Amino acid sequence: MVAPKKIRLNRADKSLQIVFADGDYTLSAEYLRVYSPSAEVRGHGAGEGVLVSGKQGVGIERLETAGRYALKIVFDDGHDSGLYTWDYLRELAQNRDANWRNYLDRLQRAGKGRDPDESAVKIIG
């Protein structure tokens, strides 16, 4: 487990910049929130976990280190459980595009959306 060289919270962009020795990544707060490592989101067993919707525009209130191995992210929607280990942050960064496509596909299949004010309506004809 290799710690990042630098972590920078950009509140205006609602993103987290993470610099590892081999790369520089920017992860949106929404992406980090929907892929939270908490049991609430990942579930307690095997599988895809809970589908989190309506988090477009979520921000990060603050960051807290957890020893030398992880970061605790406190989101402005009140979510603050789950530790983002350095390995998990690297995994999220390296797989961001595929993970995001998978998330959007899951939302669509479930009839849910990213916008917290949006309700998916199915018209039956």
C-alpha positions in Angstrom: 0.0 0.0 0.0 1.7 3.2 -1.2 0.4 6.5 0.0 -0.3 9.3 -2.5 2.4 12.0 -2.8 -0.3 14.7 -2.6 -4.0 15.1 -2.0 -5.8 18.3 -2.7 -9.5 19.1 -2.1 -11.0 21.5 -4.6 -14.3 22.6 -3.1 -15.2 24.9 -6.0 -14.9 22.0 -8.5 -16.2 19.5 -6.0 -13.3 17.2 -6.7 -10.3 15.6 -5.1 -6.9 15.6 -6.8 -4.7 12.7 -5.9 -1.1 12.4 -7.0 0.6 9.0 -6.9 4.2 8.4 -8.0 2.9 7.1 -11.3 0.0 9.5 -12.1 -2.1 12.5 -11.3 -5.9 11.9 -11.0 -8.9 14.1 -10.4 -12.0 12.4 -8.9 -15.3 14.1 -8.6 -17.1 14.1 -5.2 -20.1 12.5 -6.8 -17.9 9.6 -8.1 -16.3 9.2 -4.7 -19.7 9.3 -3.0 -21.4 6.7 -5.2 -18.4 4.4 -4.8 -18.0 4.9 -1.1 -16.3 1.9 0.6 -18.9 2.0 3.5 -21.0 -1.0 4.3 -24.0 1.2 3.7 -23.1 1.5 0.0 -21.0 -1.6 -0.7 -23.3 -3.9 1.2 -22.4 -6.6 3.6 -21.8 -9.4 1.2 -20.9 -10.2 -2.4 -22.5 -8.3 -5.2 -22.7 -4.8 -6.5 -23.9 -3.2 -3.3 -26.5 -0.5 -3.0 -27.1 1.8 -6.0 -26.7 5.4 -4.8 -28.6 7.9 -6.9 -29.3 11.6 -6.8 -25.8 12.7 -5.8 -25.0 15.1 -8.6 -23.7 18.2 -7.1 -22.7 16.6 -3.8 -19.6 18.2 -2.3 -16.8 17.3 0.2 -17.0 19.1 3.5 -13.6 17.9 4.8 -10.9 15.2 4.7 -9.5 13.3 7.6 -6.5 10.9 7.5 -7.0 7.5 9.1 -3.6 6.5 10.3 -1.1 6.1 7.4 -3.3 3.9 5.3 -6.6 5.7 4.4 -8.6 8.8 4.1 -12.0 9.5 5.6 -14.1 11.8 3.4 -17.0 13.7 4.9 -19.5 14.7 2.3 -21.9 17.6 2.5 -24.9 15.3 2.4 -23.9 13.9 5.8 -22.3 10.7 4.6 -19.1 10.1 6.5 -18.6 6.3 6.9 -16.2 4.2 5.1 -12.4 4.5 4.8 -10.8 5.1 1.4 -7.6 3.2 1.7 -4.7 4.3 -0.6 -5.2 1.1 -2.6 -8.9 1.7 -3.0 -8.3 5.3 -4.1 -5.8 4.1 -6.7 -8.2 1.5 -7.9 -11.0 4.1 -8.2 -8.6 6.5 -10.1 -7.3 3.9 -12.5 -10.8 2.5 -13.3 -12.7 5.7 -13.2 -14.0 5.6 -16.8 -15.2 2.0 -16.7 -16.7 2.4 -13.2 -18.5 5.6 -14.2 -20.0 3.9 -17.3 -21.1 1.0 -15.2 -22.7 3.3 -12.7 -24.6 5.2 -15.4 -25.8 1.9 -16.9 -27.0 0.7 -13.5 -28.9 4.0 -12.9 -30.6 3.7 -16.3 -31.6 0.0 -15.7 -33.0 1.0 -12.3 -34.9 4.0 -13.7 -33.0 6.3 -11.4 -30.9 9.5 -12.1 -28.0 11.6 -10.9 -30.1 14.7 -10.2 -31.4 14.8 -6.6 -34.5 16.7 -7.7 -35.3 14.4 -10.6 -37.8 11.6 -10.3 -37.8 8.9 -13.0 -41.3 8.5 -14.4 -42.2 5.5 -16.5 -45.1 6.0 -18.9 -47.1 2.9 -19.4 -49.1 2.9 -22.6 
